[in-house]
Amino acid sequence: MEFAAEILEIVMVVSFGASWPMNVMKSWKARTTKGKSLGFLCLIFFGYIAGICSKLMVFNPAKWYVLFFYVLNLVMVGTDLCLYYRNYLLDKKAESKQ
């Protein structure tokens, strides 16, 4: 039963994480913060940190793969946060030219 629960958790984390690479590319190409929510990104980022901390508190080296997906998603959301900041600066620069 524990194995099935872990598989379902991996499916959940992978499902959430599957959209982040596309979201990062969209942020990179859009070069604007329009349509993005900084609060949402921060909430997701800190949620992944909490998930990683919970996994480290009961870490089992034989089950590192779950932790891997949490870290991968955290990196993707962190990248999107960095792009948000870049796009925010680009928005400000474009705004000052007008």
MMTF fields as JSON, N, C-alpha, C and O atoms, coordinates in Angstrom:
{
  "mmtfVersion": "1.0.0",
  "mmtfProducer": "UNKNOWN",
  "numBonds": 391,
  "numAtoms": 392,
  "numGroups": 98,
  "numChains": 1,
  "numModels": 1,
  "chainsPerModel": [1],
  "groupsPerChain": [98],
  "chainIdList": ["A"],
  "bondAtomList": [4, 2, 8, 6, 12, 10, 16, 14, 20, 18, 24, 22, 28, 26, 32, 30, 36, 34, 40, 38, 44, 42, 48, 46, 52, 50, 56, 54, 60, 58, 64, 62, 68, 66, 72, 70, 76, 74, 80, 78, 84, 82, 88, 86, 92, 90, 96, 94, 100, 98, 104, 102, 108, 106, 112, 110, 116, 114, 120, 118, 124, 122, 128, 126, 132, 130, 136, 134, 140, 138, 144, 142, 148, 146, 152, 150, 156, 154, 160, 158, 164, 162, 168, 166, 172, 170, 176, 174, 180, 178, 184, 182, 188, 186, 192, 190, 196, 194, 200, 198, 204, 202, 208, 206, 212, 210, 216, 214, 220, 218, 224, 222, 228, 226, 232, 230, 236, 234, 240, 238, 244, 242, 248, 246, 252, 250, 256, 254, 260, 258, 264, 262, 268, 266, 272, 270, 276, 274, 280, 278, 284, 282, 288, 286, 292, 290, 296, 294, 300, 298, 304, 302, 308, 306, 312, 310, 316, 314, 320, 318, 324, 322, 328, 326, 332, 330, 336, 334, 340, 338, 344, 342, 348, 346, 352, 350, 356, 354, 360, 358, 364, 362, 368, 366, 372, 370, 376, 374, 380, 378, 384, 382, 388, 386],
  "bondOrderList": [1, 1, 1, 1, 1, 1, 1, 1, 1, 1, 1, 1, 1, 1, 1, 1, 1, 1, 1, 1, 1, 1, 1, 1, 1, 1, 1, 1, 1, 1, 1, 1, 1, 1, 1, 1, 1, 1, 1, 1, 1, 1, 1, 1, 1, 1, 1, 1, 1, 1, 1, 1, 1, 1, 1, 1, 1, 1, 1, 1, 1, 1, 1, 1, 1, 1, 1, 1, 1, 1, 1, 1, 1, 1, 1, 1, 1, 1, 1, 1, 1, 1, 1, 1, 1, 1, 1, 1, 1, 1, 1, 1, 1, 1, 1, 1, 1],
  "groupList": [{"groupName": "MET", "atomNameList": ["N", "CA", "C", "O"], "elementList": ["N", "C", "C", "O"], "formalChargeList": [0, 0, 0, 0], "bondAtomList": [1, 0, 2, 1, 3, 2], "bondOrderList": [1, 1, 2], "singleLetterCode": "M", "chemCompType": "L-PEPTIDE LINKING"}, {"groupName": "GLU", "atomNameList": ["N", "CA", "C", "O"], "elementList": ["N", "C", "C", "O"], "formalChargeList": [0, 0, 0, 0], "bondAtomList": [1, 0, 2, 1, 3, 2], "bondOrderList": [1, 1, 2], "singleLetterCode": "E", "chemCompType": "L-PEPTIDE LINKING"}, {"groupName": "PHE", "atomNameList": ["N", "CA", "C", "O"], "elementList": ["N", "C", "C", "O"], "formalChargeList": [0, 0, 0, 0], "bondAtomList": [1, 0, 2, 1, 3, 2], "bondOrderList": [1, 1, 2], "singleLetterCode": "F", "chemCompType": "L-PEPTIDE LINKING"}, {"groupName": "ALA", "atomNameList": ["N", "CA", "C", "O"], "elementList": ["N", "C", "C", "O"], "formalChargeList": [0, 0, 0, 0], "bondAtomList": [1, 0, 2, 1, 3, 2], "bondOrderList": [1, 1, 2], "singleLetterCode": "A", "chemCompType": "L-PEPTIDE LINKING"}, {"groupName": "ILE", "atomNameList": ["N", "CA", "C", "O"], "elementList": ["N", "C", "C", "O"], "formalChargeList": [0, 0, 0, 0], "bondAtomList": [1, 0, 2, 1, 3, 2], "bondOrderList": [1, 1, 2], "singleLetterCode": "I", "chemCompType": "L-PEPTIDE LINKING"}, {"groupName": "LEU", "atomNameList": ["N", "CA", "C", "O"], "elementList": ["N", "C", "C", "O"], "formalChargeList": [0, 0, 0, 0], "bondAtomList": [1, 0, 2, 1, 3, 2], "bondOrderList": [1, 1, 2], "singleLetterCode": "L", "chemCompType": "L-PEPTIDE LINKING"}, {"groupName": "VAL", "atomNameList": ["N", "CA", "C", "O"], "elementList": ["N", "C", "C", "O"], "formalChargeList": [0, 0, 0, 0], "bondAtomList": [1, 0, 2, 1, 3, 2], "bondOrderList": [1, 1, 2], "singleLetterCode": "V", "chemCompType": "L-PEPTIDE LINKING"}, {"groupName": "SER", "atomNameList": ["N", "CA", "C", "O"], "elementList": ["N", "C", "C", "O"], "formalChargeList": [0, 0, 0, 0], "bondAtomList": [1, 0, 2, 1, 3, 2], "bondOrderList": [1, 1, 2], "singleLetterCode": "S", "chemCompType": "L-PEPTIDE LINKING"}, {"groupName": "GLY", "atomNameList": ["N", "CA", "C", "O"], "elementList": ["N", "C", "C", "O"], "formalChargeList": [0, 0, 0, 0], "bondAtomList": [1, 0, 2, 1, 3, 2], "bondOrderList": [1, 1, 2], "singleLetterCode": "G", "chemCompType": "PEPTIDE LINKING"}, {"groupName": "TRP", "atomNameList": ["N", "CA", "C", "O"], "elementList": ["N", "C", "C", "O"], "formalChargeList": [0, 0, 0, 0], "bondAtomList": [1, 0, 2, 1, 3, 2], "bondOrderList": [1, 1, 2], "singleLetterCode": "W", "chemCompType": "L-PEPTIDE LINKING"}, {"groupName": "PRO", "atomNameList": ["N", "CA", "C", "O"], "elementList": ["N", "C", "C", "O"], "formalChargeList": [0, 0, 0, 0], "bondAtomList": [1, 0, 2, 1, 3, 2], "bondOrderList": [1, 1, 2], "singleLetterCode": "P", "chemCompType": "L-PEPTIDE LINKING"}, {"groupName": "ASN", "atomNameList": ["N", "CA", "C", "O"], "elementList": ["N", "C", "C", "O"], "formalChargeList": [0, 0, 0, 0], "bondAtomList": [1, 0, 2, 1, 3, 2], "bondOrderList": [1, 1, 2], "singleLetterCode": "N", "chemCompType": "L-PEPTIDE LINKING"}, {"groupName": "LYS", "atomNameList": ["N", "CA", "C", "O"], "elementList": ["N", "C", "C", "O"], "formalChargeList": [0, 0, 0, 0], "bondAtomList": [1, 0, 2, 1, 3, 2], "bondOrderList": [1, 1, 2], "singleLetterCode": "K", "chemCompType": "L-PEPTIDE LINKING"}, {"groupName": "ARG", "atomNameList": ["N", "CA", "C", "O"], "elementList": ["N", "C", "C", "O"], "formalChargeList": [0, 0, 0, 0], "bondAtomList": [1, 0, 2, 1, 3, 2], "bondOrderList": [1, 1, 2], "singleLetterCode": "R", "chemCompType": "L-PEPTIDE LINKING"}, {"groupName": "THR", "atomNameList": ["N", "CA", "C", "O"], "elementList": ["N", "C", "C", "O"], "formalChargeList": [0, 0, 0, 0], "bondAtomList": [1, 0, 2, 1, 3, 2], "bondOrderList": [1, 1, 2], "singleLetterCode": "T", "chemCompType": "L-PEPTIDE LINKING"}, {"groupName": "CYS", "atomNameList": ["N", "CA", "C", "O"], "elementList": ["N", "C", "C", "O"], "formalChargeList": [0, 0, 0, 0], "bondAtomList": [1, 0, 2, 1, 3, 2], "bondOrderList": [1, 1, 2], "singleLetterCode": "C", "chemCompType": "L-PEPTIDE LINKING"}, {"groupName": "TYR", "atomNameList": ["N", "CA", "C", "O"], "elementList": ["N", "C", "C", "O"], "formalChargeList": [0, 0, 0, 0], "bondAtomList": [1, 0, 2, 1, 3, 2], "bondOrderList": [1, 1, 2], "singleLetterCode": "Y", "chemCompType": "L-PEPTIDE LINKING"}, {"groupName": "ASP", "atomNameList": ["N", "CA", "C", "O"], "elementList": ["N", "C", "C", "O"], "formalChargeList": [0, 0, 0, 0], "bondAtomList": [1, 0, 2, 1, 3, 2], "bondOrderList": [1, 1, 2], "singleLetterCode": "D", "chemCompType": "L-PEPTIDE LINKING"}, {"groupName": "GLN", "atomNameList": ["N", "CA", "C", "O"], "elementList": ["N", "C", "C", "O"], "formalChargeList": [0, 0, 0, 0], "bondAtomList": [1, 0, 2, 1, 3, 2], "bondOrderList": [1, 1, 2], "singleLetterCode": "Q", "chemCompType": "L-PEPTIDE LINKING"}],
  "groupTypeList": [0, 1, 2, 3, 3, 1, 4, 5, 1, 4, 6, 0, 6, 6, 7, 2, 8, 3, 7, 9, 10, 0, 11, 6, 0, 12, 7, 9, 12, 3, 13, 14, 14, 12, 8, 12, 7, 5, 8, 2, 5, 15, 5, 4, 2, 2, 8, 16, 4, 3, 8, 4, 15, 7, 12, 5, 0, 6, 2, 11, 10, 3, 12, 9, 16, 6, 5, 2, 2, 16, 6, 5, 11, 5, 6, 0, 6, 8, 14, 17, 5, 15, 5, 16, 16, 13, 11, 16, 5, 5, 17, 12, 12, 3, 1, 7, 12, 18],
  "groupIdList": [1, 2, 3, 4, 5, 6, 7, 8, 9, 10, 11, 12, 13, 14, 15, 16, 17, 18, 19, 20, 21, 22, 23, 24, 25, 26, 27, 28, 29, 30, 31, 32, 33, 34, 35, 36, 37, 38, 39, 40, 41, 42, 43, 44, 45, 46, 47, 48, 49, 50, 51, 52, 53, 54, 55, 56, 57, 58, 59, 60, 61, 62, 63, 64, 65, 66, 67, 68, 69, 70, 71, 72, 73, 74, 75, 76, 77, 78, 79, 80, 81, 82, 83, 84, 85, 86, 87, 88, 89, 90, 91, 92, 93, 94, 95, 96, 97, 98],
  "secStructList": [7, 2, 2, 2, 2, 2, 2, 2, 2, 2, 2, 2, 2, 2, 2, 2, 2, 2, 6, 2, 2, 2, 2, 2, 2, 2, 2, 2, 2, 2, 7, 1, 7, 6, 6, 7, 7, 2, 2, 2, 2, 2, 2, 2, 2, 2, 2, 2, 2, 2, 2, 2, 2, 2, 2, 2, 2, 6, 7, 7, 4, 4, 4, 2, 2, 2, 2, 2, 2, 2, 2, 2, 2, 2, 2, 2, 2, 2, 2, 2, 2, 2, 2, 2, 2, 2, 2, 2, 2, 2, 2, 2, 2, 2, 2, 2, 2, 7],
  "xCoordList": [0.824, 0.0, 0.87, 0.545, 1.977, 2.871, 3.461, 3.608, 3.793, 4.354, 3.345, 3.717, 2.078, 1.035, 0.884, 0.687, 0.972, 0.873, 2.033, 1.846, 3.218, 4.382, 4.248, 4.593, 3.752, 3.544, 2.539, 2.744, 1.46, 0.458, 1.04, 0.705, 1.904, 2.549, 3.459, 3.487, 4.191, 5.053, 4.209, 4.568, 3.098, 2.207, 1.721, 1.668, 1.365, 0.903, 2.002, 1.767, 3.194, 4.292, 4.728, 5.012, 4.783, 5.15, 4.076, 4.399, 2.821, 1.735, 1.83, 1.687, 2.072, 2.237, 3.465, 3.443, 4.533, 5.788, 5.819, 6.642, 4.953, 4.967, 4.655, 5.1, 3.905, 3.544, 4.613, 4.606, 5.525, 6.498, 7.461, 7.719, 8.008, 8.896, 8.187, 8.774, 6.93, 6.166, 5.927, 5.985, 5.662, 5.427, 6.7, 6.64, 7.836, 9.118, 9.38, 9.792, 9.15, 9.358, 8.416, 8.803, 7.19, 6.227, 6.704, 6.617, 7.199, 7.715, 8.922, 9.062, 9.792, 10.99, 10.615, 11.173, 9.676, 9.282, 8.417, 8.533, 7.553, 6.602, 7.295, 6.877, 8.353, 9.096, 8.222, 8.476, 7.194, 6.308, 5.731, 5.666, 5.313, 4.68, 3.16, 2.468, 2.662, 1.209, 0.698, 1.235, -0.336, -0.91, -0.235, -0.63, 0.781, 1.484, 1.12, 0.8, 1.17, 0.893, 2.107, 2.443, 2.754, 3.908, 3.5, 4.233, 2.347, 1.864, 1.686, 2.053, 1.128, 0.93, 2.266, 2.44, 3.215, 4.532, 5.219, 5.814, 5.137, 5.762, 5.1, 5.779, 3.785, 3.066, 3.469, 3.7, 3.552, 3.974, 5.422, 5.746, 6.292, 7.7, 7.843, 8.551, 7.17, 7.269, 6.571, 6.957, 5.559, 4.926, 5.89, 5.924, 6.678, 7.679, 8.773, 9.272, 9.155, 10.138, 9.591, 10.315, 8.329, 7.711, 7.685, 7.954, 7.367, 7.36, 8.739, 8.881, 9.758, 11.137, 11.535, 12.135, 11.203, 11.531, 10.854, 11.463, 9.591, 8.886, 9.554, 9.649, 10.019, 10.691, 12.043, 12.436, 12.755, 14.045, 13.896, 14.786, 12.785, 12.561, 12.361, 12.691, 11.833, 11.613, 12.322, 11.826, 13.487, 14.201, 14.619, 15.17, 14.339, 14.754, 15.577, 15.028, 16.891, 17.739, 17.245, 17.533, 16.526, 16.015, 14.865, 14.465, 14.337, 13.186, 13.538, 12.703, 14.739, 15.2, 14.431, 14.376, 13.838, 13.185, 12.051, 11.827, 11.332, 10.256, 10.86, 10.369, 11.915, 12.601, 13.134, 13.093, 13.63, 14.149, 13.094, 13.403, 11.859, 10.803, 10.413, 10.094, 10.434, 10.169, 11.244, 10.933, 12.501, 13.601, 13.535, 13.74, 13.257, 13.135, 12.041, 12.245, 10.893, 9.809, 10.2, 9.865, 10.902, 11.355, 12.285, 12.19, 13.173, 14.079, 13.294, 13.601, 12.293, 11.475, 10.715, 10.686, 10.111, 9.37, 10.348, 10.038, 11.52, 12.54, 12.985, 13.197, 13.127, 13.479, 12.39, 12.679, 11.141, 10.024, 9.986, 9.643, 10.334, 10.415, 11.506, 11.306, 12.643, 13.722, 13.279, 13.561, 12.589, 12.075, 11.02, 10.925, 10.226, 9.249, 9.968, 9.548, 11.052, 11.819, 12.415, 12.35, 12.992, 13.53, 12.44, 12.638, 11.289, 10.191, 9.623, 9.18, 9.64, 9.201, 10.1, 9.609, 11.404, 12.341, 12.131, 12.204, 11.87, 11.589, 10.298, 10.228, 9.282, 8.032, 8.28, 7.772, 9.065, 9.38, 10.158, 9.901, 11.098, 11.891, 11.007, 11.144, 10.112, 9.191, 8.232, 7.884, 7.81, 6.89, 7.555, 6.912, 8.822, 9.531, 9.798, 9.975, 9.825, 10.025, 8.769, 8.843, 7.625, 6.364, 6.037, 5.011],
  "yCoordList": [-1.194, 0.0, 1.261, 2.252, 1.206, 2.359, 2.639, 3.796, 1.589, 1.746, 2.432, 3.314, 2.038, 2.648, 4.13, 4.953, 4.471, 5.871, 6.687, 7.829, 6.104, 6.801, 6.994, 8.05, 5.985, 6.103, 7.209, 8.011, 7.257, 8.312, 9.696, 10.666, 9.787, 11.065, 11.48, 12.649, 10.535, 10.836, 11.297, 12.259, 10.621, 11.013, 12.443, 13.227, 12.786, 14.139, 15.163, 16.175, 14.909, 15.863, 15.985, 17.088, 14.879, 14.921, 15.652, 16.417, 15.429, 16.125, 17.628, 18.401, 18.039, 19.468, 20.0, 21.086, 19.212, 19.657, 19.669, 20.369, 18.92, 18.842, 20.19, 20.463, 21.019, 22.309, 23.38, 24.385, 23.194, 24.253, 24.537, 25.711, 23.548, 23.905, 24.753, 25.685, 24.427, 25.219, 26.63, 27.603, 26.733, 28.03, 28.885, 30.092, 28.258, 28.974, 29.489, 30.636, 28.664, 29.108, 30.252, 31.184, 30.172, 31.245, 32.547, 33.611, 32.466, 33.657, 34.222, 35.437, 33.337, 33.769, 34.519, 35.575, 33.966, 34.56, 35.805, 36.746, 35.826, 36.919, 38.226, 39.297, 38.147, 39.318, 40.351, 41.552, 39.876, 40.742, 39.956, 38.727, 40.683, 40.041, 39.983, 39.41, 40.563, 40.56, 39.12, 38.286, 38.842, 37.504, 36.583, 35.425, 37.082, 36.276, 36.791, 37.967, 35.913, 36.28, 35.953, 34.786, 36.99, 36.789, 36.046, 35.176, 36.379, 35.696, 34.202, 33.392, 33.843, 32.431, 31.715, 30.634, 32.313, 31.695, 31.503, 30.455, 32.508, 32.411, 31.324, 30.571, 31.245, 30.222, 28.818, 27.941, 28.609, 27.309, 27.015, 25.895, 28.026, 27.861, 27.41, 26.446, 28.107, 27.746, 26.423, 25.72, 26.081, 24.771, 23.642, 22.623, 23.831, 22.817, 22.743, 21.658, 23.883, 23.863, 23.06, 22.263, 23.263, 22.5, 21.011, 20.182, 20.667, 19.269, 18.64, 17.497, 19.391, 18.895, 18.704, 17.689, 19.677, 19.557, 18.339, 17.628, 18.093, 16.927, 15.634, 14.685, 15.589, 14.392, 14.194, 13.062, 15.291, 15.179, 14.75, 14.103, 15.105, 14.731, 13.227, 12.658, 12.59, 11.14, 10.474, 9.505, 11.008, 10.567, 9.112, 8.656, 8.403, 7.017, 6.977, 7.163, 6.736, 6.753, 5.85, 6.113, 4.818, 3.916, 4.56, 4.058, 5.665, 6.325, 7.765, 8.659, 7.999, 9.33, 9.918, 11.138, 9.055, 9.509, 10.49, 11.374, 10.372, 11.324, 12.697, 13.707, 12.728, 13.979, 14.626, 15.849, 13.822, 14.333, 15.166, 16.248, 14.68, 15.404, 16.692, 17.685, 16.692, 17.925, 18.97, 20.136, 18.546, 19.479, 19.981, 21.168, 19.103, 19.501, 20.562, 21.56, 20.348, 21.324, 22.641, 23.713, 22.567, 23.78, 24.581, 25.808, 23.91, 24.588, 25.265, 26.394, 24.584, 25.163, 26.405, 27.424, 26.319, 27.462, 28.591, 29.761, 28.249, 29.263, 29.965, 31.177, 29.214, 29.801, 30.75, 31.835, 30.347, 31.211, 32.477, 33.55, 32.359, 33.541, 34.495, 35.71, 33.966, 34.804, 35.505, 36.685, 34.768, 35.367, 36.412, 37.411, 36.201, 37.215, 38.516, 39.59, 38.419, 39.604, 40.27, 41.492, 39.475, 40.024, 40.736, 41.846, 40.079, 40.659, 41.904, 42.835, 41.914, 43.104, 44.29, 45.392, 44.064, 45.129, 45.567, 46.757, 44.614, 44.961, 45.771, 46.706, 45.425, 46.193, 47.617, 48.567, 47.767, 49.103, 49.922, 51.115, 49.295, 49.978, 50.439, 51.566, 49.577, 49.925, 51.023, 51.901, 50.976, 51.979, 53.348, 54.368, 53.37, 54.651, 55.296, 56.511, 54.486, 55.02, 55.695, 56.502, 55.365, 55.917, 57.249, 57.842],
  "zCoordList": [0.0, 0.0, 0.0, -0.653, 0.741, 0.796, -0.591, -0.983, -1.32, -2.666, -3.585, -4.359, -3.508, -4.335, -3.994, -4.888, -2.714, -2.289, -2.857, -3.276, -2.869, -3.42, -4.927, -5.459, -5.599, -7.049, -7.34, -8.251, -6.577, -6.773, -6.484, -7.163, -5.486, -5.196, -6.354, -6.737, -6.901, -8.045, -9.23, -9.908, -9.482, -10.576, -10.365, -11.312, -9.123, -8.819, -9.074, -9.734, -8.557, -8.697, -10.156, -10.623, -10.873, -12.293, -13.094, -14.002, -12.774, -13.474, -13.269, -14.216, -12.028, -11.764, -12.492, -13.07, -12.451, -13.031, -14.54, -15.129, -15.181, -16.641, -17.282, -18.397, -16.599, -17.182, -16.98, -17.689, -16.04, -15.75, -16.894, -17.161, -17.585, -18.707, -19.768, -20.318, -20.047, -21.019, -20.484, -21.235, -19.198, -18.578, -18.596, -18.833, -18.347, -18.384, -19.803, -19.976, -20.8, -22.191, -22.56, -23.265, -22.082, -22.345, -21.702, -22.315, -20.486, -19.802, -20.538, -20.671, -21.014, -21.729, -23.011, -23.31, -23.753, -25.028, -24.859, -25.644, -23.849, -23.679, -23.302, -23.742, -22.492, -22.056, -21.354, -21.441, -20.66, -19.888, -18.723, -18.755, -17.693, -16.543, -16.696, -15.856, -17.742, -17.951, -18.002, -18.731, -17.225, -17.176, -16.173, -16.036, -15.466, -14.463, -13.073, -12.902, -12.097, -10.719, -9.855, -9.653, -9.352, -8.482, -7.214, -6.743, -6.662, -5.459, -5.685, -4.835, -6.824, -7.16, -7.268, -6.705, -7.992, -8.148, -6.799, -6.545, -5.939, -4.611, -3.772, -3.074, -3.84, -3.089, -3.539, -2.707, -4.829, -5.363, -4.963, -4.57, -5.066, -4.71, -3.262, -2.971, -2.362, -0.952, -0.651, 0.283, -1.422, -1.286, -1.612, -0.922, -2.677, -3.013, -1.962, -1.667, -1.393, -0.301, 0.875, 1.473, 1.206, 2.296, 1.97, 2.84, 0.736, 0.325, 0.419, 0.855, 0.007, 0.094, 1.551, 1.906, 2.396, 3.828, 4.445, 5.245, 4.077, 4.628, 4.185, 4.963, 2.933, 2.437, 3.125, 3.405, 3.397, 4.069, 5.524, 6.076, 6.139, 7.539, 7.689, 8.73, 6.676, 6.715, 5.541, 4.968, 5.196, 3.99, 4.079, 5.081, 3.002, 2.831, 1.547, 0.461, 1.652, 0.452, -0.678, -1.846, -0.356, -1.398, -2.17, -3.22, -1.657, -2.302, -2.678, -2.534, -3.15, -3.508, -4.683, -4.843, -5.508, -6.728, -6.478, -7.305, -5.378, -5.081, -4.814, -5.317, -4.03, -3.722, -4.994, -5.132, -5.917, -7.188, -7.913, -8.414, -7.976, -8.69, -7.979, -8.634, -6.653, -5.911, -6.223, -6.466, -6.216, -6.486, -7.929, -8.181, -8.857, -10.255, -10.426, -11.116, -9.803, -9.889, -9.225, -9.728, -8.104, -7.428, -8.337, -8.39, -9.045, -9.971, -11.093, -11.475, -11.613, -12.686, -12.206, -12.897, -11.039, -10.504, -10.174, -10.396, -9.647, -9.375, -10.646, -10.649, -11.716, -13.012, -13.473, -13.977, -13.304, -13.7, -12.837, -13.332, -11.557, -10.696, -11.174, -11.177, -11.573, -12.109, -13.393, -13.6, -14.241, -15.478, -15.18, -15.892, -14.142, -13.742, -13.409, -13.84, -12.642, -12.267, -13.514, -13.653, -14.414, -15.655, -16.452, -16.945, -16.569, -17.341, -16.668, -17.34, -15.345, -14.6, -14.955, -15.2, -14.981, -15.35, -16.799, -17.103, -17.692, -19.086, -19.202, -19.999, -18.421, -18.413, -17.948, -18.544, -16.879, -16.35, -17.378, -17.542, -18.064, -19.067, -20.231, -20.709, -20.68, -21.772, -21.33, -22.119, -20.086, -19.531, -19.463, -19.712, -19.131, -19.013, -20.378, -20.466, -21.435, -22.786, -23.326, -24.252, -22.751, -23.271, -22.669, -23.002]
}
